Amino acid sequence: MAQLERLVADLRLLSQSDAGALDIQLAPMNLSESLESRLNDADRWLEESGLTLTTALADDVMIRGDAQRLRQLWSNLLDNSCAYTQPPGKLSVSLICERGDAVITWQDSAPGVPAEELSRLTERLYRVEGSRNRASGGSGLGLSIASALVTAHGGTLTPSASALGGLTGTLRLPLLTAS
């Protein structure tokens, strides 16, 4: 039942995003603290999934964001890495500022995604039927929700091959500008 409720909530979020009616409250916030806090909270989850986390996070990166929606974003990305990365695996998360954007690079280790599949990963209900397909299955909504949440923050999410052998998600969010 919980799985069905989560699916309904995920579909509702995507529907609201499509209609431009996603409930999001943007306010000045410290992206570094948001990301670091969620990653710290996930220590046990990552350990149970057989993943080792490394981070390189710039301090005090400020954006206009919704703390609750960003926590949901980090959880979706963590869920994806934990579900599809073979243990013992690696997760590397970095945050830098570059040309007016906060750039988060989220990369995990093998298995990877075939190059021809990368551009479709954020499509709703799309699942790679290869090495990243876990036996229990998933809804195919996680990365499309992550993309919708990034878009709601005025940013982009671009999947690519990871130097670690798995998947990289590059998230670009506009930095808070002085008014």
VOLOFI-347190 format. One line per 5 residues: their letters; for each residue x, y, z of N, C-alpha, C. Coordinates in steps of 0.05 Angstrom, whole numbers, plus 5000, padded with zeros to 4 digits. Layout:
% residues N
a = X/Y/Z/X/Y/Z/X/Y/Z; ...
This chain:
% residues 179
maqle = 5016/4976/5000/5000/5000/5000/5017/5025/5000; 5039/5025/5016/5057/5048/5017/5069/5054/4990; 5076/5033/4975/5087/5036/4949/5067/5050/4930; 5042/5042/4932/5021/5054/4915/5017/5083/4922; 5017/5089/4948/5014/5117/4957/5037/5134/4947
rlvad = 5061/5123/4948/5084/5139/4938/5082/5144/4908; 5073/5123/4893/5069/5126/4864/5049/5148/4858; 5027/5148/4873/5006/5168/4869/5017/5196/4875; 5032/5199/4897/5044/5224/4904/5064/5233/4883; 5080/5215/4872/5099/5221/4851/5085/5231/4826
lrlls = 5064/5217/4818/5049/5225/4794/5036/5252/4798; 5026/5257/4822/5014/5283/4829/5035/5306/4826; 5059/5301/4837/5080/5321/4835/5086/5327/4806; 5089/5306/4789/5095/5310/4761/5073/5325/4746; 5048/5318/4753/5025/5331/4741/5024/5361/4748
qsdag = 5029/5367/4774/5030/5395/4783/5053/5410/4769; 5076/5396/4766/5099/5409/4752/5091/5415/4723; 5079/5396/4710/5070/5401/4682/5051/5424/4679; 5034/5427/4699/5014/5449/4698/5024/5475/4709; 5049/5475/4718/5061/5500/4729/5049/5506/4756
aldiq = 5038/5486/4770/5025/5490/4795/5038/5476/4818; 5064/5469/4815/5078/5456/4836/5081/5475/4860; 5074/5465/4884/5076/5481/4908/5105/5484/4916; 5116/5507/4910/5145/5511/4916/5147/5540/4927; 5161/5542/4950/5164/5568/4963/5194/5575/4962
lapmn = 5202/5591/4943/5230/5599/4939/5237/5622/4958; 5259/5618/4972/5269/5639/4991/5300/5636/4991; 5314/5657/4999/5343/5655/5001/5350/5632/5020; 5369/5615/5012/5377/5593/5029/5405/5584/5023; 5418/5571/5042/5445/5561/5039/5443/5532/5027
lsesl = 5450/5530/5002/5449/5504/4988/5470/5485/4999; 5493/5495/5007/5514/5478/5018/5504/5464/5043; 5491/5479/5061/5480/5467/5085/5458/5447/5080; 5441/5453/5061/5419/5434/5054/5430/5408/5044; 5449/5409/5026/5460/5385/5014/5476/5369/5035
esrln = 5493/5383/5050/5510/5370/5070/5493/5356/5092; 5472/5370/5100/5454/5359/5121/5441/5333/5111; 5431/5333/5087/5417/5308/5076/5437/5286/5073; 5461/5292/5063/5481/5271/5059/5490/5260/5086; 5493/5277/5106/5500/5267/5133/5478/5249/5144
dadrw = 5453/5256/5140/5430/5240/5149/5429/5213/5135; 5441/5211/5111/5440/5186/5095/5463/5167/5100; 5480/5173/5119/5503/5156/5125/5496/5126/5128; 5476/5121/5144/5468/5093/5150/5457/5080/5125; 5440/5095/5111/5427/5085/5086/5449/5078/5066
leesg = 5468/5095/5062/5490/5090/5043/5506/5065/5052; 5512/5064/5078/5527/5041/5089/5512/5015/5084; 5486/5015/5090/5470/4991/5085/5468/4983/5056; 5471/5003/5038/5470/4998/5009/5498/4990/4999; 5518/4991/5016/5545/4984/5008/5559/5006/4992
ltltt = 5552/5031/4997/5564/5054/4983/5581/5070/5001; 5604/5079/4991/5622/5097/5005/5618/5125/4993; 5613/5145/5010/5608/5172/5001/5633/5189/5004; 5640/5205/4983/5660/5226/4985/5647/5252/4976; 5654/5273/4989/5642/5299/4982/5663/5320/4980
aladd = 5657/5340/4964/5674/5364/4962/5654/5387/4957; 5645/5399/4979/5623/5419/4978/5634/5447/4985; 5630/5466/4966/5637/5493/4972/5620/5503/4995; 5631/5521/5011/5616/5532/5034/5599/5555/5025; 5576/5557/5040/5558/5581/5038/5550/5588/5009
vmirg = 5542/5568/4994/5531/5574/4967/5502/5581/4970; 5495/5605/4963/5468/5615/4967/5451/5615/4941; 5426/5605/4944/5407/5604/4921/5380/5613/4932; 5361/5616/4914/5333/5618/4921/5322/5589/4919; 5314/5578/4941/5305/5550/4941/5283/5544/4961
daqrl = 5272/5521/4958/5252/5511/4976/5265/5488/4991; 5269/5491/5017/5284/5471/5033/5271/5444/5032; 5245/5442/5033/5231/5417/5033/5234/5403/5005; 5231/5418/4984/5233/5407/4957/5262/5399/4951; 5281/5414/4961/5309/5406/4957/5315/5380/4973
rqlws = 5305/5377/4996/5309/5352/5011/5297/5329/4996; 5274/5333/4984/5261/5313/4967/5279/5306/4943; 5291/5326/4931/5310/5322/4909/5334/5305/4917; 5346/5313/4940/5370/5297/4949/5361/5268/4955; 5338/5265/4967/5328/5238/4973/5324/5221/4947
nlldn = 5313/5234/4927/5309/5219/4901/5336/5211/4889; 5355/5229/4890/5381/5223/4879/5395/5201/4896; 5393/5202/4922/5404/5181/4939/5390/5155/4933; 5364/5155/4931/5349/5130/4925/5359/5118/4899; 5363/5134/4879/5372/5124/4853/5400/5112/4855
scayt = 5418/5126/4869/5445/5115/4872/5445/5089/4889; 5429/5089/4910/5428/5065/4927/5415/5041/4913; 5395/5047/4897/5381/5025/4883/5397/5013/4860; 5412/5030/4846/5424/5020/4821/5454/5017/4821; 5467/5024/4843/5496/5021/4844/5503/4994/4858
qppgk = 5520/4979/4844/5528/4953/4855/5547/4956/4879; 5541/4943/4901/5560/4944/4924/5584/4926/4919; 5607/4931/4929/5613/4956/4942/5616/4978/4921; 5603/5000/4926/5603/5022/4906/5611/5048/4918; 5612/5068/4901/5620/5095/4908/5600/5115/4900
lsvsl = 5597/5136/4916/5581/5159/4909/5598/5183/4915; 5600/5201/4896/5616/5225/4899/5598/5249/4893; 5597/5268/4911/5580/5291/4908/5597/5316/4912; 5596/5334/4892/5611/5359/4894/5593/5383/4889; 5600/5405/4900/5585/5430/4896/5606/5453/4892
icerg = 5603/5466/4869/5620/5489/4863/5603/5512/4852; 5614/5535/4851/5602/5558/4837/5616/5562/4811; 5600/5566/4790/5611/5569/4763/5593/5586/4746; 5603/5608/4736/5589/5626/4718/5560/5632/4727; 5556/5640/4752/5530/5648/4761/5512/5625/4770
davit = 5523/5601/4770/5507/5577/4778/5521/5562/4800; 5504/5549/4817/5514/5529/4835/5513/5503/4818; 5536/5489/4817/5537/5465/4801/5543/5441/4820; 5523/5423/4821/5526/5398/4836/5531/5376/4817; 5553/5361/4823/5559/5337/4807/5555/5313/4825
wqdsa = 5536/5296/4817/5528/5273/4833/5536/5249/4816; 5556/5234/4824/5565/5211/4808/5568/5186/4825; 5560/5164/4813/5562/5138/4826/5578/5119/4809; 5585/5096/4821/5600/5076/4807/5582/5056/4793; 5595/5036/4780/5581/5017/4762/5557/5004/4776
pgvpa = 5538/4996/4759/5540/4996/4730/5532/5023/4718; 5540/5026/4693/5534/5050/4678/5509/5048/4662; 5504/5068/4646/5481/5069/4629/5491/5072/4600; 5481/5056/4581/5491/5059/4554/5487/5088/4544; 5507/5097/4529/5507/5125/4519/5481/5133/4505
eelsr = 5469/5115/4490/5445/5121/4475/5420/5123/4493; 5423/5115/4518/5400/5116/4537/5401/5142/4554; 5424/5154/4556/5428/5177/4575/5408/5199/4572; 5402/5207/4547/5384/5230/4543/5355/5224/4551; 5348/5199/4555/5321/5191/4562/5316/5187/4591
lterl = 5338/5188/4607/5336/5181/4636/5316/5198/4652; 5312/5223/4644/5293/5240/4659/5265/5239/4648; 5260/5222/4628/5233/5218/4617/5217/5202/4637; 5192/5210/4640/5173/5196/4657/5170/5167/4649; 5171/5149/4669/5167/5121/4666/5189/5107/4649
yrveg = 5210/5121/4642/5231/5108/4627/5250/5093/4645; 5256/5068/4638/5274/5052/4653/5294/5039/4633; 5319/5039/4641/5339/5026/4625/5336/4996/4630; 5333/4980/4610/5330/4951/4613/5356/4937/4612; 5376/4948/4625/5403/4936/4624/5414/4933/4652
srnra = 5439/4940/4654/5454/4935/4679/5444/4951/4703; 5430/4973/4699/5421/4988/4723/5392/4981/4730; 5381/4961/4717/5354/4952/4723/5354/4933/4747; 5344/4941/4770/5343/4923/4793/5320/4904/4790; 5324/4880/4800/5304/4859/4797/5277/4866/4808
sggsg = 5276/4881/4829/5250/4888/4841/5235/4909/4825; 5248/4922/4807/5235/4942/4791/5231/4968/4806; 5225/4989/4792/5219/5015/4803/5199/5028/4784; 5190/5051/4791/5169/5064/4776/5179/5078/4751; 5205/5084/4750/5215/5100/4727/5208/5129/4730
lglsi = 5203/5138/4755/5195/5166/4759/5216/5182/4775; 5235/5168/4788/5254/5182/4805/5269/5204/4792; 5282/5199/4769/5298/5220/4757/5280/5241/4743; 5256/5233/4734/5238/5253/4722/5229/5272/4744; 5224/5262/4769/5217/5279/4791/5241/5297/4799
asalv = 5265/5285/4800/5288/5301/4806/5291/5324/4785; 5287/5318/4760/5289/5338/4739/5268/5360/4743; 5243/5352/4750/5221/5371/4754/5228/5390/4778; 5239/5378/4799/5246/5395/4822/5269/5414/4816; 5288/5405/4800/5310/5423/4792/5299/5446/4774
tahgg = 5281/5439/4755/5269/5458/4738/5253/5479/4753; 5239/5469/4774/5223/5488/4791/5240/5508/4805; 5266/5502/4808/5285/5520/4820/5300/5536/4799; 5291/5535/4774/5303/5550/4752/5329/5538/4742; 5333/5512/4747/5357/5499/4739/5354/5477/4719
tltps = 5375/5462/4715/5375/5439/4696/5389/5415/4709; 5381/5391/4700/5393/5366/4708/5401/5351/4683; 5427/5346/4680/5437/5332/4656/5451/5306/4664; 5440/5284/4654/5453/5258/4660/5476/5253/4640; 5498/5240/4649/5520/5233/4632/5534/5209/4645
asalg = 5554/5199/4631/5570/5176/4641/5588/5187/4663; 5592/5170/4684/5608/5177/4706/5636/5166/4703; 5656/5182/4711/5684/5172/4712/5687/5149/4731; 5668/5146/4750/5668/5123/4769/5656/5098/4757; 5645/5100/4733/5634/5076/4719/5604/5074/4720
gltgt = 5591/5093/4733/5562/5092/4735/5549/5116/4721; 5533/5131/4735/5518/5153/4724/5526/5179/4738; 5528/5201/4723/5532/5228/4734/5507/5244/4728; 5498/5258/4748/5477/5278/4745/5490/5305/4751; 5489/5323/4731/5500/5350/4735/5476/5369/4738
lrlpl = 5474/5380/4762/5452/5399/4768/5463/5427/4768; 5450/5445/4754/5458/5473/4754/5434/5489/4764; 5439/5504/4786/5419/5521/4798/5429/5550/4799; 5412/5569/4792/5422/5597/4793/5429/5606/4821; 5452/5619/4823/5461/5630/4848/5443/5654/4856
ltas = 5441/5659/4882/5426/5682/4891/5442/5707/4884; 5429/5726/4871/5443/5750/4863/5435/5772/4882; 5454/5790/4887/5449/5813/4905/5429/5831/4891; 5409/5841/4906/5389/5859/4894/5396/5888/4899
